[in-house]
Amino acid sequence: MKFNIAVLAGDGIGPEVMAQAQKVSEAVAEKFGHEITWKPALTGAAAIDAVGEPYPDSTHQVCLASDAVLFGAIGLPRFDNDPSAKVRPENGLLQMRKQLGLFANLRPTFTFPSLLDKSPLKQERIEGTDLVFLRELTGGIYFGEKGRRDDGETAYDNCVYTRAEVQRLAKKGFELAMTRSKRLCCVDKANVMETSRLWRETVQAMEKDYPEVEVSYELVDAVAMRLVQWPNSYDVLITENLFGDILTDEASVISGSMGLMPSASMGSDIALFEPIHGSYPQATGLNIANPMAMVLSAAMMFEIAFNLPEEGKVIRDAVNKALAEGVVTEDLADGGKAYGTKEVGDFLAANI
């Protein structure tokens, strides 16, 4: 098969971990007889510096013309530390999600047998954890009307959802649950928020279409608590944008490192795959960043975008072998030998 893949490396360690994902993907392509054409494009601070905007139209056109998008990371401290900045790298991420119609963010959380002792939670609490969040990406408070009044002394952010937005996200959640344990949890704040009441009543109305799925409804604060008490009690969880943003970051540390967790952002026509970690600018150019989340994002790309589960499994097997044999970067070395970003990528590619 032939694939055109947009490469949006972004800022900080993005280009370094992206190079390893491409290296591993090329190894997979060689093994299975595929052909990949990489289509690099600018985004984030790199795009601001080059053309003055974080998600230029030229990048958007590259994404539209591709079979999938691999995305690294965006953001730099000079923007974070400047409250008056008119253009920010993160604006490009929101713009990209909106323009590409990426309304569903799929973020798995799972444990690695060789790394159970790396988690901040007790082993007996996390063993067997394998859950997936589906977070709505293009609605809610991040996209609602916002501004200042009273001479800047009052600020507001409006949270708005339509029933159609909830339905399309919930549909993916029900469908995903049917492929797993047939359990779905809708996370909301229906005791306080009107948008959450819309979420709950919409999902309740859809239950009849999926009679085999057992649906539960939990308040977001209760889920935040249970994630650190009994994470393995969850399977598929669906939620709105802000709640999902917070809960998925909380869940990401269960595995022992944010450098291990991949994600997918899906729309009707195209999907984007990215690690959940940030741009980690302090590590830029030092060859110490963990590339495994980016590599596992490539595995998700083969599985979801191209429907090639065997190719994804080969990547996952190589990652598990690297973890078991201690071929890891400094964040996982625990006093042992730490390998460089490139060396980890070389090991993965060689084992594929």
C-alpha positions as CSV (number, residue, x, y, z in Angstrom):
1,M,0.0,0.0,0.0
2,K,1.0,3.6,-0.6
3,F,0.5,6.3,2.0
4,N,0.9,10.1,2.1
5,I,1.5,11.2,5.6
6,A,1.6,14.8,6.8
7,V,4.4,15.5,9.2
8,L,3.8,18.4,11.6
9,A,6.9,18.1,13.9
10,G,6.2,21.4,15.7
11,D,8.4,22.8,18.5
12,G,10.8,21.7,21.2
13,I,11.4,18.0,21.2
14,G,8.8,17.5,18.5
15,P,11.2,17.2,15.6
16,E,13.5,14.8,17.5
17,V,10.7,12.3,18.5
18,M,9.1,12.7,15.1
19,A,12.3,11.5,13.4
20,Q,12.2,8.3,15.4
21,A,8.5,7.7,14.6
22,Q,9.4,8.1,10.9
23,K,12.3,5.8,11.3
24,V,10.1,3.1,12.9
25,S,7.3,3.6,10.3
26,E,9.8,3.2,7.5
27,A,11.0,-0.1,9.1
28,V,7.4,-1.3,9.2
29,A,6.8,-0.2,5.6
30,E,9.9,-2.1,4.5
31,K,8.8,-5.2,6.4
32,F,5.3,-5.3,5.0
33,G,5.9,-3.9,1.5
34,H,4.3,-0.5,1.9
35,E,5.5,2.9,0.6
36,I,5.4,6.1,2.6
37,T,5.6,9.6,1.2
38,W,6.3,12.1,4.0
39,K,4.8,15.6,3.6
40,P,6.4,18.0,6.2
41,A,4.6,21.2,7.1
42,L,5.0,24.0,9.7
43,T,2.9,24.5,12.8
44,G,3.2,26.1,16.3
45,A,5.9,28.5,17.2
46,A,7.9,27.3,14.2
47,A,5.1,28.5,11.9
48,I,4.7,31.8,13.8
49,D,8.4,32.5,13.3
50,A,8.3,31.6,9.6
51,V,5.0,33.1,8.4
52,G,3.4,34.8,11.4
53,E,0.6,32.3,12.2
54,P,0.6,29.0,14.0
55,Y,-1.5,27.0,11.5
56,P,-1.0,28.5,8.0
57,D,-3.2,27.6,5.1
58,S,-0.3,25.9,3.4
59,T,-0.1,23.4,6.3
60,H,-3.9,22.9,6.2
61,Q,-3.7,22.0,2.5
62,V,-1.0,19.5,3.2
63,C,-3.1,17.9,5.8
64,L,-6.2,17.7,3.6
65,A,-4.2,16.1,0.8
66,S,-2.8,13.4,3.2
67,D,-4.0,10.0,4.3
68,A,-3.1,10.8,8.0
69,V,-1.4,13.4,10.0
70,L,1.5,12.7,12.5
71,F,1.9,15.6,14.9
72,G,4.7,16.2,17.4
73,A,4.2,19.0,19.9
74,I,3.8,22.8,20.1
75,G,4.6,25.5,22.5
76,L,7.6,27.5,23.8
77,P,8.2,29.4,27.1
78,R,8.5,32.8,25.4
79,F,4.8,32.6,24.5
80,D,3.7,31.0,27.9
81,N,5.5,33.8,29.8
82,D,3.9,36.6,27.7
83,P,0.2,37.2,28.6
84,S,0.0,39.9,26.0
85,A,1.0,37.7,23.1
86,K,-1.5,38.2,20.3
87,V,-0.7,34.9,18.5
88,R,0.2,31.7,20.4
89,P,1.3,28.2,19.2
90,E,-1.7,26.7,21.0
91,N,-4.1,28.7,18.9
92,G,-2.8,26.7,15.9
93,L,-3.8,23.5,17.6
94,L,-7.3,24.6,18.2
95,Q,-7.5,26.0,14.7
96,M,-6.2,22.8,13.2
97,R,-8.8,20.7,15.1
98,K,-11.6,22.9,14.0
99,Q,-10.6,23.2,10.4
100,L,-9.9,19.5,10.0
101,G,-13.1,18.6,11.9
102,L,-11.2,16.5,14.5
103,F,-14.0,16.3,17.0
104,A,-13.0,13.1,18.9
105,N,-9.8,12.7,20.8
106,L,-9.0,9.0,21.7
107,R,-6.5,8.7,24.5
108,P,-5.8,5.2,25.8
109,T,-4.2,4.5,29.2
110,F,-2.6,1.2,29.8
111,T,0.2,-0.3,31.9
112,F,3.4,-2.0,30.9
113,P,4.3,-5.1,32.9
114,S,8.0,-4.1,33.1
115,L,7.1,-0.6,34.4
116,L,4.5,-1.2,37.1
117,D,6.9,0.0,39.8
118,K,7.4,3.3,37.9
119,S,3.8,4.5,38.5
120,P,3.1,6.9,41.4
121,L,0.2,4.6,42.3
122,K,0.5,1.2,44.0
123,Q,0.9,-1.8,41.8
124,E,-2.1,-3.6,43.0
125,R,-4.3,-0.5,42.1
126,I,-3.1,-0.2,38.5
127,E,-2.4,-3.7,37.4
128,G,-4.6,-4.6,34.4
129,T,-5.6,-1.0,33.7
130,D,-6.7,-0.6,30.1
131,L,-9.0,2.3,29.6
132,V,-9.8,4.7,26.8
133,F,-11.1,8.3,27.0
134,L,-13.0,9.8,24.1
135,R,-12.9,13.6,24.6
136,E,-14.9,16.0,22.5
137,L,-12.5,18.3,20.8
138,T,-14.2,21.1,18.9
139,G,-16.9,22.4,21.2
140,G,-17.3,23.5,24.8
141,I,-15.6,26.3,26.8
142,Y,-12.5,26.4,24.6
143,F,-14.5,27.4,21.6
144,G,-17.3,29.4,23.2
145,E,-17.5,33.2,23.3
146,K,-14.9,34.7,25.6
147,G,-13.9,38.2,26.6
148,R,-13.6,41.0,29.2
149,R,-16.0,43.6,30.4
150,D,-16.1,46.2,33.2
151,D,-12.9,47.8,32.0
152,G,-11.2,44.4,32.0
153,E,-12.1,43.6,35.6
154,T,-14.5,40.8,34.6
155,A,-13.6,37.9,32.3
156,Y,-16.0,35.3,30.9
157,D,-15.8,32.0,28.9
158,N,-19.0,30.5,27.7
159,C,-19.4,26.7,27.5
160,V,-21.8,25.8,24.6
161,Y,-22.7,22.4,23.2
162,T,-25.3,21.3,20.6
163,R,-27.1,17.9,20.7
164,A,-25.5,17.0,17.4
165,E,-22.0,17.5,18.8
166,V,-22.7,15.2,21.7
167,Q,-24.3,12.6,19.5
168,R,-21.4,12.2,17.1
169,L,-18.9,11.8,20.0
170,A,-21.2,9.5,21.9
171,K,-21.7,7.3,18.8
172,K,-18.0,6.7,18.6
173,G,-18.0,5.9,22.3
174,F,-20.7,3.3,21.9
175,E,-19.1,1.8,18.9
176,L,-15.7,1.6,20.7
177,A,-17.4,0.0,23.7
178,M,-18.9,-2.7,21.5
179,T,-15.4,-3.7,20.4
180,R,-14.2,-4.0,24.0
181,S,-16.0,-5.0,27.2
182,K,-19.3,-3.3,26.3
183,R,-19.0,-0.8,29.2
184,L,-19.4,3.0,28.7
185,C,-19.1,5.7,31.2
186,C,-20.4,9.2,30.5
187,V,-18.6,11.8,32.5
188,D,-20.3,15.1,33.3
189,K,-21.3,17.6,35.9
190,A,-25.1,17.3,35.5
191,N,-25.8,18.3,39.0
192,V,-24.6,21.8,38.2
193,M,-24.2,22.5,34.5
194,E,-26.8,22.8,31.8
195,T,-24.5,21.6,29.1
196,S,-23.8,18.4,31.2
197,R,-27.6,17.8,31.5
198,L,-27.7,18.0,27.7
199,W,-24.9,15.5,27.5
200,R,-26.6,13.1,29.9
201,E,-30.0,13.2,28.3
202,T,-28.6,12.8,24.8
203,V,-26.5,9.7,25.8
204,Q,-29.5,8.2,27.7
205,A,-31.6,8.6,24.5
206,M,-29.0,6.7,22.5
207,E,-28.8,3.7,24.9
208,K,-31.7,1.9,23.1
209,D,-29.6,1.8,19.9
210,Y,-26.8,-0.1,21.7
211,P,-28.7,-2.5,24.1
212,E,-25.6,-4.6,24.7
213,V,-23.6,-1.7,26.2
214,E,-23.8,-1.1,29.9
215,V,-23.8,2.7,30.4
216,S,-23.0,4.5,33.6
217,Y,-23.1,8.2,34.4
218,E,-20.6,9.7,36.8
219,L,-19.8,13.3,37.9
220,V,-16.4,14.5,36.8
221,D,-15.1,15.0,40.4
222,A,-16.0,11.4,41.3
223,V,-14.2,10.1,38.2
224,A,-11.1,12.2,39.1
225,M,-11.0,10.5,42.5
226,R,-11.7,7.0,41.2
227,L,-9.0,7.3,38.5
228,V,-6.3,7.2,41.2
229,Q,-8.2,4.7,43.4
230,W,-9.4,2.0,41.0
231,P,-8.4,2.9,37.4
232,N,-8.9,-0.6,36.2
233,S,-12.6,-0.3,37.0
234,Y,-13.1,1.8,33.8
235,D,-13.1,0.8,30.2
236,V,-14.4,3.5,27.7
237,L,-15.2,7.0,29.0
238,I,-16.7,9.8,27.0
239,T,-16.7,13.5,28.1
240,E,-16.7,17.1,27.0
241,N,-13.6,19.1,26.1
242,L,-12.5,20.7,29.3
243,F,-13.2,17.7,31.6
244,G,-11.4,15.4,29.1
245,D,-8.4,17.7,28.9
246,I,-7.9,17.5,32.7
247,L,-8.9,13.8,33.2
248,T,-6.7,12.4,30.4
249,D,-3.6,14.2,31.8
250,E,-4.4,12.7,35.2
251,A,-4.8,9.2,33.7
252,S,-1.6,9.6,31.7
253,V,0.7,9.3,34.8
254,I,-0.8,5.9,35.7
255,S,1.6,4.1,33.3
256,G,4.6,5.7,34.9
257,S,5.6,8.2,32.3
258,M,3.8,10.7,30.0
259,G,6.5,9.8,27.5
260,L,4.6,6.5,26.8
261,M,1.1,7.5,26.0
262,P,-0.1,8.1,22.4
263,S,-3.4,9.6,21.2
264,A,-5.6,10.0,18.1
265,S,-7.8,12.9,17.1
266,M,-10.4,11.7,14.6
267,G,-12.8,13.5,12.3
268,S,-15.1,12.3,9.5
269,D,-12.4,12.4,6.8
270,I,-9.0,12.4,8.4
271,A,-7.2,11.5,11.7
272,L,-4.3,13.0,13.5
273,F,-1.9,11.1,15.8
274,E,0.2,12.6,18.5
275,P,1.9,11.9,21.8
276,I,0.3,13.4,24.8
277,H,3.4,15.0,26.2
278,G,4.3,18.6,25.5
279,S,7.1,20.2,23.7
280,Y,9.6,19.9,26.6
281,P,11.7,22.8,25.3
282,Q,14.3,22.3,28.1
283,A,15.4,19.0,26.4
284,T,15.5,20.3,22.9
285,G,18.6,19.1,21.1
286,L,19.9,17.1,24.0
287,N,19.0,13.7,22.7
288,I,17.3,12.7,25.9
289,A,13.5,12.9,25.1
290,N,11.5,9.7,25.2
291,P,10.3,8.9,21.7
292,M,8.0,6.0,22.6
293,A,4.8,8.0,22.8
294,M,5.4,9.4,19.4
295,V,6.3,5.9,18.1
296,L,3.1,4.4,19.6
297,S,1.1,7.2,18.0
298,A,2.5,5.9,14.7
299,A,1.3,2.4,15.7
300,M,-2.2,3.9,16.3
301,M,-2.0,5.5,12.8
302,F,-1.4,2.1,11.2
303,E,-4.2,0.5,13.2
304,I,-6.9,3.3,12.9
305,A,-6.1,5.3,9.8
306,F,-4.9,2.4,7.6
307,N,-6.7,-0.5,9.3
308,L,-3.5,-2.5,9.5
309,P,-3.5,-4.0,13.0
310,E,-0.5,-6.3,12.4
311,E,1.7,-3.4,11.5
312,G,0.6,-1.6,14.7
313,K,1.3,-4.8,16.8
314,V,4.8,-5.1,15.4
315,I,5.6,-1.6,16.7
316,R,4.0,-2.3,20.1
317,D,6.0,-5.5,20.4
318,A,9.2,-3.6,19.7
319,V,8.4,-1.0,22.3
320,N,7.6,-3.7,24.9
321,K,10.9,-5.4,24.1
322,A,12.8,-2.1,24.6
323,L,11.1,-1.5,27.9
324,A,11.8,-5.1,29.1
325,E,15.4,-4.9,28.1
326,G,16.0,-1.5,29.6
327,V,16.6,0.3,26.3
328,V,15.0,3.5,27.5
329,T,15.7,7.2,27.9
330,E,16.7,8.9,31.2
331,D,13.1,9.4,32.4
332,L,12.7,5.6,32.7
333,A,16.3,4.5,33.4
334,D,15.9,4.7,37.2
335,G,19.7,4.9,37.8
336,G,20.6,2.4,35.1
337,K,22.0,3.1,31.7
338,A,20.1,5.8,29.8
339,Y,19.9,5.6,26.0
340,G,19.5,8.6,23.8
341,T,16.4,9.4,21.8
342,K,18.1,8.3,18.5
343,E,19.4,5.1,20.0
344,V,16.0,4.1,21.3
345,G,14.6,4.7,17.8
346,D,17.4,2.7,16.2
347,F,16.7,-0.2,18.6
348,L,13.0,-0.2,17.7
349,A,13.6,0.0,14.0
350,A,16.2,-2.8,14.1
351,N,13.9,-5.1,16.0
352,I,11.1,-4.5,13.6
